[in-house]
């Protein structure tokens, strides 16, 4: 996926790192990257700006370049997550979750899509398992739709922008396996961003796959409405979003044919 120009790989006996050479002025070594990924060090330096709760905590920190970055550790979900937690078996392709997401983001950015810039990825191996971490640049001034819609409603232009980005991504062959209200963000310039591409792949998105992603997205809006009745999202908003998505998706199909 990503060319060597977009990533440099270094490793020691137990850990393999990728880092983005465009984010640093000099070549890095394993000692530097070990500290760079250390949440404990950021805590000791009072450099943790925000903690996002979820399956596992995700940290917004100020790094040694005085840049805000997001550090995310990968955790398993479902039944096996209760047993294996953050351990991924070495024998399966899923053991390289961070590296796959890093590559996916590089490819999508080259395609012109609004997704975070990957800064570094880390894969730690033991006898049978791998653990994964990734660092991404912060999207300045951005909020996820769940938080934003508790404060205000979206404009027609904002909804159409979101629909256009999603529909165009789908028609370009980007399959997002966990598209939901919290994985869509709006920045301070009212531009949409799409995040969390763990386990996502490039493949032909046919109508059935397209419908599956759209249905998952709408279910997440409905679920959030039940949890937060004050959410400023209406049936008209939903119809506008679906129309914009469908139009962009079908336009891409026509251009491809």
Secondary structure by P-SEA (a helix, b strand, c coil): ccccccccccccccbbbbbccccccccccaaaaaaaacaaaaaaaccccccccccbbbbbccccccbbbbbbbbbbcccccccccccccccccccaaaaaaaaaaaaaaaaccbbbbbcbbbbbbcccbbbbbbbbccccccccaaaaaacccccaaaaaaaaaaaaaaaaaccccccccccccccccccbbbbccccccccccccaaaaaaaaaaaaaaaaaaaaacccccccaaaaaaaaaaaaaaaaaaaaaac
